[in-house]
Amino acid sequence: MDCLESTNLSSTGSVLYYKLLIKVATMIPITHLIIGCACILTTTLYYVLEFHLFQDFFHGGSAVTLTYNPESPVYRNVVSKCSILHGRYCATPWLSSPHLQTMLLEFVAKPPKFSYKREIFLSSDGGTFALDWLMSSDVIPSENENDLTWEKDTTPIVVIIPGLTSDSDASYIRHLVHSTAMRRWNVVVCNHRGMAGVPFTVSAFYLLKL
């Protein structure tokens, strides 16, 4: 009997506490509640959407992160001499979220229209992957373009590797390819196996073995 009475008293006390909390909450001005909710929502979106506006402002951008072998010829001849790869990156302030950047290019900005020149390669393990090229001469015609062959072309080449679920036809890839070619660089998109309309010929995905 005593246990039952204690349980009833505990339940009654909990109800009173909740009523007291609700009463206190109703005493808070509505403007304060709106400001508090807005702050919580803004903070949540800032971290969920991975904004880095404040980091860029206070730290002068994010350091460029590179994964490479310091003993490789590519590092000695290219990376070590390219100062921009050792600098810091500052995104556009009003678009400092990678997710918003992707959504903008996917749903707002229309991708540029151009045609790739495709090369199909077979790797040593039987895999098939496609290289899609856009030459600078395809978007900026030159006077002697008929005399220029790929073997004689000394234009620098930019290699673009799409994300795991993207290929050369992705909107953000087409924007990047076109803008790079407009700066008089040749561009090649190295598509993953099974992407860009290329069938799977082996069970290994993504990994390229030449």
C-alpha positions in Angstrom: 0.0 0.0 0.0 2.8 2.4 0.9 4.6 1.6 -2.4 1.4 2.4 -4.3 1.0 5.7 -2.6 4.6 6.5 -3.2 4.2 5.8 -6.9 1.1 8.0 -7.1 2.9 10.8 -5.4 5.8 10.4 -7.7 3.6 10.6 -10.8 1.7 13.6 -9.4 5.0 15.3 -8.7 6.2 14.7 -12.3 3.0 16.2 -13.7 3.4 19.2 -11.5 7.0 19.7 -12.7 6.0 19.5 -16.3 3.2 22.0 -15.7 5.6 24.3 -13.9 8.1 24.1 -16.8 5.3 24.9 -19.3 4.2 27.8 -17.2 7.8 29.1 -17.0 8.2 28.7 -20.8 5.0 30.7 -21.5 6.5 33.5 -19.4 9.4 33.9 -21.9 8.7 36.6 -24.5 7.9 35.2 -27.9 10.7 37.3 -29.5 13.3 35.6 -27.2 11.9 32.2 -28.2 12.1 33.0 -31.9 15.7 34.3 -31.5 16.7 31.2 -29.5 15.2 28.8 -32.1 16.8 30.8 -34.9 20.2 30.5 -33.3 19.9 26.8 -32.7 18.7 26.2 -36.3 21.5 28.4 -37.7 24.2 26.6 -35.7 22.8 23.2 -36.7 22.7 24.1 -40.4 26.2 25.6 -40.2 27.7 22.3 -39.1 25.4 20.0 -41.1 26.0 21.8 -44.4 29.7 22.1 -43.5 30.0 25.9 -43.8 33.5 27.2 -43.2 32.8 31.0 -43.5 34.2 31.8 -40.0 37.2 29.6 -40.4 38.1 31.3 -43.7 37.6 34.7 -42.1 39.6 34.1 -39.0 42.3 31.8 -40.4 42.6 33.2 -43.9 41.2 30.1 -45.6 41.8 26.4 -45.3 45.2 24.9 -46.1 45.3 22.8 -49.3 45.6 19.1 -48.3 47.7 17.0 -50.6 48.2 13.2 -50.6 51.4 12.3 -52.5 54.7 10.5 -52.5 57.4 13.2 -51.9 59.9 11.0 -53.7 57.9 10.7 -56.9 58.9 12.5 -60.1 55.5 14.1 -60.3 56.0 15.8 -56.9 59.5 17.0 -57.8 58.6 18.2 -61.3 55.0 19.5 -60.7 53.7 19.8 -57.2 56.8 21.3 -55.6 56.8 24.0 -58.3 53.1 24.8 -58.2 52.8 27.5 -55.5 49.0 27.4 -55.5 49.1 23.8 -54.1 50.9 25.0 -51.1 48.6 28.0 -50.3 45.3 28.4 -48.7 41.8 28.1 -50.2 39.0 30.7 -49.5 35.6 29.8 -50.8 33.1 32.4 -52.0 31.6 33.8 -48.7 28.0 33.4 -49.6 28.6 29.9 -51.0 31.1 28.5 -48.4 29.4 25.1 -48.2 30.4 22.3 -50.5 26.8 21.0 -50.5 25.4 24.4 -51.6 28.0 24.6 -54.3 26.9 21.2 -55.7 23.2 22.1 -55.5 23.8 25.5 -57.2 25.6 23.9 -60.2 23.1 21.0 -60.3 19.8 22.8 -60.0 20.4 26.5 -60.8 23.3 27.0 -63.2 22.8 25.4 -66.7 25.8 23.2 -67.6 27.7 24.3 -70.7 27.1 22.5 -74.0 30.0 20.8 -75.6 31.1 17.4 -76.9 33.9 15.2 -75.5 36.4 13.2 -77.4 36.4 9.8 -75.9 39.2 7.2 -75.5 38.4 3.7 -74.2 41.2 1.9 -72.3 41.5 -1.6 -71.1 43.5 -2.2 -67.9 45.8 -5.1 -67.2 43.1 -6.9 -65.2 40.5 -6.6 -68.0 38.7 -3.5 -66.6 37.3 -0.9 -69.0 37.3 2.9 -68.4 36.8 6.0 -70.5 38.8 9.1 -70.8 36.8 12.1 -72.0 38.8 15.0 -73.5 38.0 18.6 -74.1 40.7 20.5 -75.9 41.1 24.2 -75.5 41.0 24.5 -79.3 37.4 23.0 -79.1 36.1 26.0 -77.3 38.7 28.6 -78.4 39.4 28.0 -82.1 43.0 28.9 -83.1 44.3 30.0 -86.5 46.5 27.0 -87.0 44.3 24.4 -85.4 44.4 22.3 -88.6 48.1 21.9 -88.4 48.2 20.9 -84.7 48.2 17.3 -83.8 47.9 15.8 -80.3 51.5 14.6 -80.5 52.7 18.2 -81.2 50.3 19.9 -78.8 52.3 21.4 -75.8 49.2 22.8 -74.1 49.1 21.8 -70.4 46.7 19.1 -69.4 44.4 19.1 -66.4 43.2 15.7 -65.2 39.8 15.6 -63.5 38.6 12.6 -61.4 34.9 12.8 -60.6 33.4 11.9 -57.2 32.4 8.3 -56.5 28.9 8.6 -58.0 29.7 11.1 -60.8 31.1 11.0 -64.3 32.0 13.4 -67.1 28.4 14.3 -67.7 27.8 15.6 -64.1 26.8 19.2 -64.0 29.7 20.4 -61.8 32.2 18.4 -63.9 31.0 20.0 -67.1 31.3 23.5 -65.5 34.8 22.7 -64.3 35.9 21.2 -67.6 34.5 24.1 -69.7 35.9 26.9 -67.5 39.3 25.2 -67.5 39.4 24.8 -71.3 38.4 28.4 -71.7 41.6 29.2 -69.9 43.5 27.5 -72.7 44.2 24.2 -70.9 43.4 20.8 -72.3 41.2 18.8 -70.0 40.6 15.1 -69.6 38.1 13.5 -67.3 39.1 10.0 -66.0 35.8 8.2 -65.5 35.5 5.4 -63.0 34.8 1.9 -64.2 31.2 1.3 -65.0 30.5 5.1 -65.2 29.7 7.4 -68.2 28.1 4.6 -70.1 31.0 2.2 -69.9 30.0 -1.4 -69.0 31.6 -3.3 -66.1 34.0 -6.0 -67.5 35.5 -7.1 -64.2 34.3 -7.2 -60.6 36.7 -4.5 -59.4 35.2 -1.0 -59.1 37.0 2.4 -59.3 40.5 1.0 -58.9 42.5 1.5 -62.1 45.3 -0.9 -63.0 47.0 0.1 -66.3 
